[in-house]
Amino acid sequence: MKTILVLGMLILTLKITRADNHGNLINQIEGEWIMYRGDQFEIKKISSSKVESTFYDWKGNTRIKRSSNLKLSSDSAGKSETIIKQGEKWQYLAGGKEPTDSSWTGLSCDAEKAGWKTGEAGFGYGDNDDKTVLAEMQNKYTKVFIRKEFEISEGSELKSLGLLINYDDAFVLHANGRRLLNSNSLIVDEKTGAITVNNHEANNSEYFSLNDFAGAFKIGKNVIAIEGHNTNLESTDFTLDPQLLMGGSGSFVETNRKAVHESPQTEFFHKNRSWNGKIDDLRIWGRALSDDEVTALWNRGKGTNKISKETSESLIGHWPFDGNLKDASGKGRDGKGYNSPGFTDGKIGKALNLNGDNQYVTLGGKSTDYTPASGSLTTSLWFSVNKFDKRFQTLIAIGDAGWSDWRIARQQLSNNISYVGGAFVRNNTKINDGKMHHLVAVTEKGKQVKLYIDNVLVFNGGNNGIRDLQTDEDGWLPAVGANLQGQINLSTPLEGEFIHMQDSLRVTAKPSTKAWVNNSHRGLFRKVDSPNEALLIAARKGDIEKVRKLLKSGVDPNTTSPNSYTALGYAAVGGHLDIVKLLLKNKADVNQSSRFQKTPLNVTAGSSQIEVAKILIANGAKLTSRNFNGGFATHEAAFWGQPPML
């Protein structure tokens, strides 16, 4: 009876402990957090079931609002402990040298005897932020090897270990002689062992949970070893900057994601990049058409509604848009219209008529129908431009998440069309004239991509390689007159980790998620109500009573947050003269550099706040202080269009 009672109490204790772990992490991360991103900042509000993020410009004007439902599962309670801190010294092997065997990943290796050097983490070149600069790496070698021995104390929870790493372009992680994992940017051919390294920018540190590899570590002495890879010899930069954490992290999933943009300038897929003009006689084949077949479709600029039996081979679908969205090929892949697309006279009968206000058509069938097993693809259509009013305005696209998401669109803000389908090609034929033009885009597997406009050919022979048109992993259908990648991004659950540090919260998006999609979802946040952040916010808002109270309580007037300006810089550019004088009276450094190495005068010079600039100069602000790009205050005034300031 006593044994049963003890076991029951033990089970209850375990249940309570797990529940408390989850509750502890929620308690630690609930509330408002702030992070500075370029010339904007984000305030993230976290509750037990919801995440809300609002992005502001440096003046405090709202730019973007995001919201999502939050589901949290805590891996470990308590605040995160950094076992290997940022900037600690590691042993490294560079200069084109490589270890002779795998012993470098274990404790038996005498790295010093083997000629390894010692340097601070932050190995790399080309970004002006590296601690150990590998100045000779470019054009000479692509691999760097680093290792570090460390201790894990008694009672530590090995399952709560995690790697936090900023890297460009790829890495492989080892511990105690065992290979654990590699970044998604490094692909190993299982048959040949050949390694392919894809481009990955070091925009922010990413978190890799080592929960599944707890057995590779032990209490006492351990060693962690990392091999860093660059894409190629010519690469302009490289970064390898790791840390090792324990505890205080929790996995999360965000669903029901929504975003509201205050202006088109903040939305990369504004109105789904919808087309403003006509689209007529769309045909798609699962093979590469020949030059003669393309010429026949062009038909001396007249077009044709008849094609030969041979040309009909491998036809995926044919949408004439003659007053309806039906597939005339007999394959049953009828289209579906959104936001009431209309019809008008086209090149051959009627044509789809889109007004640029988010009207589009999705094609029928399955996503796999449009990435055929042959690996080749041809798309033919007639089109006209009524108005170019968006970047990358789209004729047809299956997405925008890499080389395999084929798409035909306006090239940036130009008057030309480009095609991405395994590789990139741009046709400079002028088409912004209101007239109907014929377009054919071809991907020939492993050989070339071609783009014809009015039978004028431009091709890419694959000097940099032709990627395969792989099955679209999102499972969405092609959109005619739009690119739905913005919707695709929001429909995909966002997975990541919350890592609660002593005075901050690091948010990471899982490395399995496309990094370019999630860069703005990760970063290092600080509590909005912490004294240092409160001073920066009050100075920016012009709240002099709050600033006075914080300074009186002992807050350093020169405090900054990662990527922020100083309180003096924010008050100055906002024109808050009284706060500027108060900060200077409290010994704020008039020449302290902050984000982009800008001093308060550099920041102010890009505004119309001439009286503030005079006060800064009168208090010793140096006109010769340079920003990150080497520019003076005069350059700032010229760049931001402030002649009176200049």
Secondary structure by P-SEA (a helix, b strand, c coil): caaaaaaaaaaaaaaaaaaaaaaaaaaacccbbbbbcccbbbbbbbcccbbbbbbbcccccccbbbbbbbbbbbccccccccccccccccccccccccccccccccccccccccbbbbbcccccccccccccccccccccccbbbbbbbbbbccccccccbbbbbccccccccccccccccccccccccccccbbbbccccccbbbbbbcccccccccccbbbbbbbbbcccccccbbbbbbbbbcccccccccccbbbbbcccccccccccccccbbbcbbbbbcccccaaaaaaaaccccccccccccccccccccccccccccccccccbbbbbccccccccccccbbbbbccccccccccccccccccccccbbbbbbbbbcccccccccccccccccccccccccccccccccccccbbbbbcccccccbbbbbbbbbccccbbbbbcccbbbbbcccccccccccccccccccccccaaaaaaaabbbbbbbbbcccbbbbbccccccccccccccccccccccaaaaaaaaaaacaaaaaaaaaaacccccccccccccaaaaaaaacaaaaaaaaaaaccccccccccccccccccccccaaaaaaaaaaacccccccccccccaaaaaaaacccccc
